[in-house]
């Protein structure tokens, strides 16, 4: 099935910061989204505040209007996590909705490395991914332009009970049921 959305080329992404109008933050539609995302690994964007590729952020840590953008192939080591932990926000890129590596990065940040700041999903973010993103530790999701925020809010809260564990609920449903029946 062809994708009817015009996806920008890698070159266009690298040269132009991306700004998304529809941002879900902590389960609600944010009033505004000041942050842009720049994929240019060599040059700082003029627009601020901005998420920039990790190496560019590391070279410019003193700039408080910059935050790291973790690409899906980022190796999240203990050293990198320690560098990220004091930051108020980190973005994780989804280059394609079929690329699930961002889920693993978010879950590692939250569970293994106890990151407490904002974890934002950027890139090819669709409404049907939002529940899984939240369960993996994302608390901010920048929707792709063709996604409707009303649908996103409805779908984000469509499940009232989940069987499996996630970053918020550490016990499976059967474990919770055993506890209440004793």
C-alpha positions as CSV (number, residue, x, y, z in Angstrom):
1,X,0.0,0.0,0.0
2,X,1.6,3.3,-1.0
3,X,2.2,6.0,1.5
4,X,0.4,9.1,0.3
5,X,2.4,11.4,2.6
6,X,5.2,13.3,1.1
7,X,8.2,12.1,3.0
8,X,11.2,14.4,2.9
9,X,14.5,13.2,1.5
10,X,17.4,12.7,3.8
11,X,19.1,15.7,2.3
12,X,16.0,17.9,3.0
13,X,15.9,16.6,6.6
14,X,19.6,17.3,7.1
15,X,19.3,20.9,5.9
16,X,16.0,22.0,7.4
17,X,14.9,21.8,11.0
18,X,11.5,20.0,11.4
19,X,8.8,21.6,13.5
20,X,5.7,19.7,14.4
21,X,2.5,21.4,15.4
22,X,0.8,18.6,17.2
23,X,2.6,17.5,20.4
24,X,1.1,15.2,23.0
25,X,2.7,15.8,26.4
26,X,1.9,13.8,29.4
27,X,-1.3,12.5,27.8
28,X,-2.7,15.8,26.7
29,X,-2.4,18.0,23.6
30,X,0.3,20.6,24.3
31,X,-0.7,24.2,23.8
32,X,2.4,24.8,21.7
33,X,5.6,23.1,20.7
34,X,8.6,25.4,20.7
35,X,11.1,22.8,19.9
36,X,12.3,21.9,16.4
37,X,14.3,18.8,15.3
38,X,17.4,19.2,13.3
39,X,19.0,16.2,11.6
40,X,22.0,18.1,10.4
41,X,25.0,16.5,12.1
42,X,27.4,19.3,11.1
43,X,25.7,22.6,11.6
44,X,23.7,24.1,14.5
45,X,20.2,25.2,13.5
46,X,19.3,28.9,13.7
47,X,15.9,28.0,15.1
48,X,15.9,27.4,18.8
49,X,15.2,25.5,21.0
50,X,16.2,22.5,19.0
51,X,16.9,18.8,19.3
52,X,20.2,18.1,17.4
53,X,22.1,14.8,16.7
54,X,23.9,13.5,19.7
55,X,27.5,14.2,18.5
56,X,26.6,17.8,17.7
57,X,24.9,18.3,21.1
58,X,27.9,16.8,22.8
59,X,30.1,19.3,21.1
60,X,27.8,22.2,22.2
61,X,26.6,21.1,25.6
62,X,27.0,24.6,27.0
63,X,24.1,25.8,24.8
64,X,21.0,25.4,27.0
65,X,18.7,25.7,24.0
66,X,19.9,22.4,22.5
67,X,19.0,18.9,23.5
68,X,20.1,15.6,22.2
69,X,18.4,13.7,19.4
70,X,19.1,10.0,19.6
71,X,18.9,8.3,16.3
72,X,17.4,4.8,16.2
73,X,20.9,3.2,15.9
74,X,22.3,4.9,19.0
75,X,24.1,2.6,21.4
76,X,22.9,3.5,24.8
77,X,25.8,2.8,27.2
78,X,25.9,3.5,30.9
79,X,28.3,6.4,30.2
80,X,25.9,8.0,27.7
81,X,23.0,7.5,30.0
82,X,25.0,9.3,32.8
83,X,25.5,12.2,30.4
84,X,21.8,12.3,29.5
85,X,20.4,11.9,33.0
86,X,20.6,15.5,34.2
87,X,18.9,16.8,31.0
88,X,15.3,18.0,31.1
89,X,14.6,16.4,27.6
90,X,15.8,13.9,25.1
91,X,14.3,13.1,21.7
92,X,14.3,9.7,20.1
93,X,13.9,9.5,16.3
94,X,11.6,7.1,14.5
95,X,12.9,7.2,10.9
96,X,10.0,4.9,9.9
97,X,7.0,3.6,11.7
98,X,8.3,0.1,11.1
99,X,11.6,0.8,13.0
100,X,11.0,-0.2,16.6
101,X,14.5,0.5,18.0
102,X,13.2,3.7,19.5
103,X,11.0,1.8,21.9
104,X,14.0,-0.1,23.2
105,X,16.0,3.2,23.7
106,X,13.1,4.7,25.7
107,X,12.6,1.7,27.8
108,X,16.3,1.4,28.6
109,X,16.5,5.1,29.5
110,X,13.5,4.8,31.9
111,X,14.1,1.4,33.4
112,X,17.8,0.6,33.4
113,X,19.1,4.2,33.6
114,X,16.2,5.8,35.6
115,X,16.0,8.8,33.3
116,X,13.3,11.1,34.7
117,X,13.1,13.9,32.1
118,X,11.0,14.2,29.0
119,X,11.4,11.4,26.4
120,X,10.0,12.7,23.2
121,X,9.2,10.6,20.1
122,X,9.9,12.4,16.9
123,X,9.9,11.5,13.2
124,X,7.4,9.0,11.7
125,X,5.1,9.0,14.7
126,X,1.6,7.6,14.0
127,X,-1.4,7.6,16.3
128,X,-1.6,3.8,16.5
129,X,1.9,3.7,18.1
130,X,1.2,6.1,21.0
131,X,0.0,3.6,23.6
132,X,3.1,1.4,23.0
133,X,5.3,4.5,23.1
134,X,3.8,5.6,26.5
135,X,4.2,2.1,27.8
136,X,7.9,2.1,26.9
137,X,8.6,5.4,28.6
138,X,7.8,8.2,26.1
139,X,5.8,11.0,27.8
140,X,5.9,13.3,24.7
141,X,5.1,12.4,21.1
142,X,5.4,14.8,18.2
143,X,2.8,13.6,15.7
144,X,3.4,13.3,12.0
145,X,1.6,16.2,10.2
146,X,-1.1,14.0,8.7
147,X,-2.1,12.6,12.1
148,X,-5.1,14.1,13.8
149,X,-4.6,15.1,17.5
150,X,-8.2,14.2,18.4
151,X,-7.6,10.6,17.2
152,X,-4.3,10.5,19.0
153,X,-5.9,11.5,22.3
154,X,-8.7,9.0,21.9
155,X,-6.3,6.1,21.0
156,X,-3.8,7.0,23.7
157,X,-6.4,6.1,26.3
158,X,-8.2,3.3,24.5
159,X,-7.0,0.5,26.8
160,X,-7.9,0.4,30.5
161,X,-6.3,-2.9,31.4
162,X,-3.0,-4.3,30.0
163,X,-1.8,-7.8,30.5
164,X,1.9,-7.2,30.1
165,X,4.3,-5.1,32.2
166,X,5.5,-1.7,31.2
167,X,7.6,1.2,32.6
168,X,4.7,2.3,34.8
169,X,3.2,-1.0,35.8
170,X,5.9,-3.5,36.8
171,X,3.5,-6.4,37.5
172,X,1.6,-8.4,34.9
173,X,-2.2,-8.7,35.2
174,X,-2.1,-12.2,36.6
175,X,0.3,-10.9,39.4
176,X,-2.0,-8.0,40.2
177,X,-5.0,-10.4,40.3
178,X,-3.2,-12.8,42.7
179,X,-2.4,-9.9,45.0
180,X,-6.0,-8.7,45.2
181,X,-7.4,-12.3,45.7
182,X,-5.2,-13.1,48.7
